[in-house]
Amino acid sequence: MAGLLDLLNSPMGQQLISGVAGQTNQPADKTANVLSMAMPLILGAMKKNVSTPEGAQGLMSALSSNHNGGILDNLGGLFGGGVDDSVMADGAGILGHVFGDKQPQVESALSAKSGIDSGSVAQILKIAAPIVMGMIGKQTAQSNVSDGTGMNALLGSMLGGQPQENQSLITSLLDADGDGSILDDVAGMVMGGNKSSGGIGGLLGGLFGK
């Protein structure tokens, strides 16, 4: 099962990093840094959403209608003349659903860690979100996922294998209000079993904990 790490290290991933860097006029290494943190956050939030039948059905409906993975087949076209406004609008919609009113907090945290201004981080997130959805759509079709249980397992496998340096970066994104709501499954996968109130568990718990 291909995960986020596999994508970012692949030729397609290099094309993605180069294209996003060009779109935002940011260095490729810093762009890769933001993507390596942002994509697990987006994917982890989606995994939280599919823990309910309604959330799973909503995600699968979105995948079948608009995000079947086709965006990954033509990244050259996506970045060739600048990312289309419709793609950016799609990304903004996905982020609004995933992060809600905590989106500025996420952008500020990623900006602080990467050294890229929050405006550029916001642009990177808008591009990354449809890419992540495309990845999920393609994997869903390849794995014949048809229900919430399968989707939950699929997203878990895609989150696995984060490198130590990215774990450290994600760990620094702490939940400022410390509300104690923890996404244990995501924390366990991304942090290698660390289910403390810090790290991605604390951040996502604060963002999406009910």
N, C-alpha and C positions, 0 to 999 in steps of 0.2 A: 504494500500500500504506500503510495507516494505521499510524503508529508510536506509541510511548509519548508523544512530545511532542504529537502530534495529539490523543490522548485527553485529556491533562491540560489542554489549551487549549480543548477543546470544551465545549459545555453539559453533556454527560455527565460530563466531567472535573470541572467546577465542582460538579456534584451529588455526585460522589464525594468531592471535597475537603471540601465542606460536611458531608457525612454522616459522614465519618471524624472530622472535627474535633468534631462533636457527640457522637460515640460516645466520644471520648477526653477531651472537655472541654479541648481545646487550641485555640490561635488558628489560624484558617484559613491564614494565611500560613506559619506554622511547619509545619503539617500538609502543605501543598503542597510545602514544602521537603523534608520527609522522604520523601514519595511520589516526588518527582522523583529522589531518590537511590536509594531502596529498589527501585523497580520495575525500573530497568536492571540492578541487581545480581541480582535474582531471575531476570530474563529471560536475562542473560548466563550465569548458572549453569546454567540449563536448556539453553542453546545448547551449553555444554560437555558436558552429559550426552548430547545427541543425536549427538555425534561418534562414538559406538559404535552398532552395530546394535541391541544390547540396550537401550541407553538410549533410542534413537529409538522402538523398539517399545513400551517402557514408557510413554513420554510419550503416544504416540498412543492406547494403550489407555486411559489415564487420561482423555484428552480425549473419547474416544467414550463412555465410561461415565458420567462425572460432570461434565465440564467442557465442555459444548458451546456455551457462550457465553450461556446463558439468564440467568445472574446479571446480565448487563449490561442486560437488557431491563426489569428492575424494580428499579432502584437505590432508587427511592422506597420500595418495599416493604421492601427490605433494611434501610434505615436508619430506617424509619417508627417502629418500636417498639423500636429497639435491634437490633443485629446478633445474629442467632440463634446459639445456642451451637454448633449443628452446623456453621455457616459458620466460626466461630472454630476449632473442632476440626479442620476440613478445612484451614484455613490453617496451623495448628500442624503438621499432618502434612506438608504441602508444605514448610514451612520446615525441618523436621527432615530431610527427604530432601535438600533443596538445600544447607543450610548445615552440617548435622551438629553436631559439638561446637564449631564455631566461631561458632554463633549468638550467644552472649553478646558475643563480640568485635565482631560486626557491629552489634549493638544499642548497645554502648557508643560505637562510632565515630560512628554516626548521631546518637546523643544529644549527643555532644560538639559536633558540627557544627551541629545544629539548635537546641540550647538546650532541647530537650524531654527530660524524664526518661526513662531507659531503659525503665521499665515501660510508659509510654505508647508509646514507640517499638515495643516488643514487640507491643502491641495493634494499632498501625498496620500492622506487618508481617503479622500474622495476617489482617487484612482485605485487605491488598494482594495477598497470594499467590493467593487464589481469583479475584480480579479479573484478575490477570495471566493465570492459567490460562484464564479465560473469554475474554479477548481472543485468546489463542492458538487456543482452540477455534473461535471465530467465524471468525477469519482462515483457519484450516485448512480449514474447510468452504467458505468463499467461494473459496479458491484451489485447491480440489480436491487438496490435498496428500495423498499416499498413501505416501510413503517417507521415509527418513532424509535423503536428499539435499535433497528438497523442504522438509522441516521445517527443516533447517539454514539454507537460503536464506531461508525465511520469517522465522525468528527474527532473522537478520541484518538484514533489511530493517526489522523492527520496532524494532531497536536504533538505527537510523541517526538522524541529525539532532538529537543532543543539543545544547542551547544552551551557549554558552561558560560561563555562570555555573555550570551544573550540572556541566560538565566539570571546572571548578576545584574544586567541592565533592567530586566523585568522586575527583579526583586526590589529595585530602588523605587519603583512606582507604588508607593504606599498609599493606603486609604487614609486621607487626611483626618476624617472624622472618627476613625477607629470604632465603627459601630459594631464590630464583632461578627458581622455577617460574612461568612467565608465560603468561597466556591471550592470546596475540598477536591472535587474531581479534577477541576482544571489546575488547581495548585499542585496536586499530586502528579499530574502528567507533565506540566511545564517545569515544575520545580524539583522533579525527581523525588517526590515523596514528602517534601516539606509542606506541611499543612498548617503552618503557624499563621498568625493574623497578619503577617507582613507579606510582601511580595505580590505576585499576581493574584493570589487568593484574596488578600486584603483589598487590592484595587478593585477587582471584579466584584467582590462581595459588597463593597461600598456602592458600586455602580448599579448592580443588578439584584442585590439581596432584597428579598421581600419579607 
